[in-house]
Amino acid sequence: MMKRCAPNRSELAIGLPNRTLLKIFKDMKTIDSATLQDRLSNNESQIIIDVLPDDSFDKCHLPGAQNACVYEIEFLEKAESIAPDKSAEIIVYGEDDRFEASSLAFEKLKGAGWENVSVLSEGLNRWIEQGLETHGKGDSSSALTGRFKVDPQRSTVRWIGRNLLNQHDGTVALQEAAIELDQGKLVGGNAILDMNRIICEDISDSAVNKMLIGHLRTDDFFLIDQFPTAQFELNYTATIPDARPGSPNYNIAGAFTLRGSTEPIAFDATLGTNDTDIALQAHFDIDRVLWGSKYGSGKIYEALGKHVVNDRISISFQLIAPIA
């Protein structure tokens, strides 16, 4: 048991600011935190259902609450096992009125025949803000501190290069990388790419594929024989306020070394954790000319015509680091 197991505020979203629960469903019954607390104190009978995923429930939930995740197709089956009597009083809650998990649960339950369903107004967040009792193990991810080694086998770095009429794409092998956290916040990290293991995935003809990779290895592009690795060193992070889960939640800046030349780059990234892993992902473009890759660049050569190659290369990555 714990008094206040506050949620990870970096995961709170702006949501739908002009759509309250009452506007979405005019017939929705609600109950506020103070009233529900009085009822719990008086041991009044009601069924409380936390409609968020089980990992969220395990971290923090209301006293006496049971869990049936509204995002699962078995939601109604779980609800029926919790409340087989469809005339029983049920109170559902999610995280916040800015989201729609609790309103979705209300709609599903009412549609399936439950007669007495209410929504906890302002959800779990308001309950916590009022200092009311909660149960759960807390959010251990918010306390993660240290430098975590990335698993190259589970991680991916991808590239896309383009010209006027087509494009090629593939991967670059990750040699090593690390993600550094301080109390759950991203504060540092680095990555080293093995340029000798650059692969093109879209060309099925082996001879043409080999020719392209051979070209990428030359001074026209990445000068791999002389500079077999590329490196990124993270030196600045800032959280993005009110970032939605699944959207970028960090601004990142650092130094990227390619072809022996180091230039600053900045991009948005998404950091997330679960019970076993830390994941960092992003997608962005770099201007290859800044690192001396001049082949087909309209900045460098005139009258290229069909020989023009886009200056920008798209990079995406997903880094996965085990917590233990």
Buried (B, 14 or more C-beta within 10 A) or exposed (E): EEEBBBBBEBBBBEBEEEEBBBEBBEEBEBBEBEEBBEBBEEEEEBBBBBBBBEEBBBBBBBBEBBBBBBEEEEBBEBBBEBBEEBEBBBBBBBBBBBBBBBBBBBBBBBEEEBEBBBBBBBBBBBBBEEEBBBBBEBBEBBEBEEEBEBBBEBBBBBBBBBBEEEEBBBBBBBBBBBBBBEEBBBBBBBBBBBBEEBEBEEBEEEEEBEEBBEEBBEBEBBBBEEBBBBBBBBEEBEBBEBBBEEEBBBBBEBBBBBBEEEEEBEBBBBBBBEEEBBBBBBBBBBBBBBBBBBBBBBEEEEEBEEEBBBBBBBBBBBBBBEBE
